């Protein structure tokens, strides 16, 4: 069974991070550290048994940068995956 953290990381990586020219530019545009972007990527790609639990404040920063409310984000996640 896939955990909620994995679902969140998969969505962010596949729909948002991959579309950027670099992890660094995503981090800068979303007001987060590049190391967080790497953790999200590694969790999504299942690299090194990493299972990153995205803190709510980090998720809020990402959503703010995308002009999206957290509630909207979770609705999108719910509509695209089985939570």
N, C-alpha and C positions, 0 to 999 in steps of 0.2 A: 504494500500500500504506500502511495506517495503522500508525504506529509505536506501540510499547508506551506511550510517554508520552501520546500522544493517547488511547489506549484507557483508560488510568488516569484522565486528566482528564475524559474523557467520562463514565465511570462515576460518579466522585465528584460531578461537577456534576449530572448528570441524576437520580441516585438520592438524593443527600444534600443538596447545596447548594440545589437548586431547591425542596426541601420546607421550607426554613427561611423565616421571615418576612423575613430580611435577610441579606446577606453578612456584615455586622458581627456579628450574633448567632451565625452559624455559626463565624466566626473565634474569637469569645470562648469558645464552648462547646467548641472543639477545640484551644484553646491555640496558635493560629497567628495570624499577622498578616493583617489584612484584605487587604493587597496580594497575599498568596499566594492568597487566595480569588479575587481578580480575575484573577490569572494563570491559575488553573485554569479559570475561566469563559471567559476569552478564548481559551484553547487549545481548549476543548470547542466553542466557537461559531465557531472559526476567524476571530477578529477580529484584524486588523492583522498577519497572518502570525506570530502569537505561537505558539511551540512550547515550552511550559514543561516542563522535566524535573523532576518532583517528587522532591526529595531523600528518601532513605530515612528520615532522621530526621523529616522533615515527615509523611511517610506513616505513620510509627510513632505520632506524636502524634495524627493523625486516627483511626487504628485504636484507640489506647488510649482515646480519648474515647468510642468506640463499643463498648468492651469486646470488641474483636475482635483476634485475632492477625494478624500480617502474613501468615502462611501461609494463614489462612482467607480473608483479603482476596484473595490471588492465586488461590485456588481458586474464589471467586465470580467473579472476572474471567475466569478460564479457562472457567468454565461458561456465562458469558453472552456471550462473544465468542471470536473465533478469534485466539489469540496466535501 
